């Protein structure tokens, strides 16, 4: 990852509401700790529709 990518990520994160950020981190943590990542990713995609 280069500095431009990191700057874009930091810019997006700085604009996020704390609650939204916490929800996103919780979802990412659930995916990283799960053995069935595809199922969780599909649930997230379907819940955002």
Backbone bond lengths (Angstrom), bond angles and torsions (degrees), N, CA, C in turn:
res aa  C-N    CA-C-N  psi(-1)  N-CA   C-N-CA  omega(-1)  CA-C   N-CA-C  phi
1 X - - - 1.453 - - 1.531 107.95 -
2 X 1.306 115.79 134.32 1.466 117.61 179.91 1.527 110.89 -98.34
3 X 1.320 116.11 174.79 1.464 121.00 -177.29 1.521 113.09 -60.18
4 X 1.332 117.22 -34.33 1.462 120.40 -179.82 1.524 110.16 -63.53
5 X 1.335 117.44 -42.77 1.464 121.25 178.54 1.525 110.53 -63.11
6 X 1.314 116.74 -43.31 1.461 121.29 -179.76 1.524 110.13 -64.00
7 X 1.315 116.77 -41.64 1.465 120.40 178.06 1.521 111.63 -62.16
8 X 1.336 117.20 -40.31 1.468 120.76 178.07 1.521 110.44 -64.27
9 X 1.321 116.56 -44.35 1.464 121.02 179.19 1.524 110.41 -61.38
10 X 1.315 117.17 -47.03 1.467 120.72 179.93 1.523 111.29 -63.12
11 X 1.310 117.03 -36.76 1.459 120.61 178.52 1.524 111.03 -63.93
12 X 1.324 116.42 -45.35 1.470 120.65 178.61 1.521 110.37 -63.90
13 X 1.327 117.13 -45.44 1.464 120.86 -179.16 1.521 111.84 -62.05
14 X 1.325 117.13 -38.05 1.462 120.21 -177.84 1.524 111.92 -68.29
15 X 1.321 117.46 -22.63 1.463 121.61 -179.53 1.528 112.40 -89.57
16 X 1.337 117.33 -10.46 1.456 120.82 -176.64 1.520 111.59 -79.60
17 X 1.306 114.89 146.19 1.455 122.64 172.70 1.531 108.26 -68.32
18 X 1.316 117.83 144.66 1.473 121.60 -177.47 1.523 111.20 -57.23
19 X 1.323 117.63 -42.10 1.464 121.04 -179.17 1.532 110.80 -63.73
20 X 1.353 116.83 -44.56 1.468 120.63 178.22 1.523 110.79 -61.50
21 X 1.316 115.85 -40.73 1.455 121.15 179.73 1.529 110.33 -63.48
22 X 1.328 117.11 -43.45 1.466 121.17 178.84 1.525 111.35 -63.10
23 X 1.335 117.03 -40.24 1.470 121.05 178.22 1.532 109.89 -63.83
24 X 1.331 116.65 -44.66 1.461 121.02 179.61 1.521 112.02 -62.46
25 X 1.323 116.59 -41.58 1.463 121.02 178.55 1.534 110.05 -65.34
26 X 1.324 117.01 -41.00 1.466 120.55 179.17 1.529 110.62 -62.73
27 X 1.331 117.11 -42.03 1.475 120.59 178.21 1.527 110.59 -64.40
28 X 1.329 117.05 -44.85 1.462 120.95 179.67 1.526 110.30 -62.16
29 X 1.325 116.75 -41.74 1.460 121.28 179.24 1.529 110.59 -63.55
30 X 1.332 116.66 -40.83 1.470 120.58 178.66 1.526 110.39 -62.00
31 X 1.330 116.53 -42.42 1.471 120.81 179.55 1.525 110.52 -64.50
32 X 1.331 116.28 -45.04 1.467 120.02 -177.40 1.528 112.11 -65.48
33 X 1.326 117.69 -31.37 1.460 120.89 -177.46 1.526 113.54 -93.39
34 X 1.328 117.30 -2.06 1.456 121.08 -176.16 1.530 111.51 -92.21
35 X 1.312 114.25 149.07 1.468 118.99 174.16 1.524 110.53 -84.40
36 X 1.339 117.13 -23.41 1.464 121.28 -179.35 1.531 109.76 -112.65
37 X 1.319 115.33 70.48 1.461 121.74 -175.35 1.527 112.40 -61.45
38 X 1.334 117.64 -39.61 1.463 121.10 -177.45 1.521 111.60 -61.43
39 X 1.326 117.53 -39.33 1.462 120.76 -179.96 1.530 110.38 -63.88
40 X 1.318 117.28 -44.20 1.466 121.40 -179.42 1.525 109.85 -66.04
41 X 1.325 117.05 -42.85 1.465 120.64 179.29 1.527 110.15 -61.19
42 X 1.320 117.95 -41.84 1.462 121.59 178.34 1.526 110.98 -64.21
43 X 1.327 118.62 -39.86 1.467 121.71 177.67 1.521 109.74 -61.63
44 X 1.335 117.18 -43.85 1.464 121.29 -179.57 1.523 110.20 -64.01
45 X 1.327 116.88 -44.66 1.464 120.06 179.58 1.510 110.74 -61.54
46 X 1.335 117.50 -42.35 1.453 121.05 -178.43 1.517 112.46 -70.83
47 X 1.325 118.02 -31.10 1.469 120.70 -179.23 1.526 111.49 -76.11
48 X 1.315 117.63 -19.00 1.468 121.20 -179.41 1.520 112.85 -89.99
49 X 1.321 117.29 0.77 1.486 120.56 -178.32 1.495 110.89 -87.24
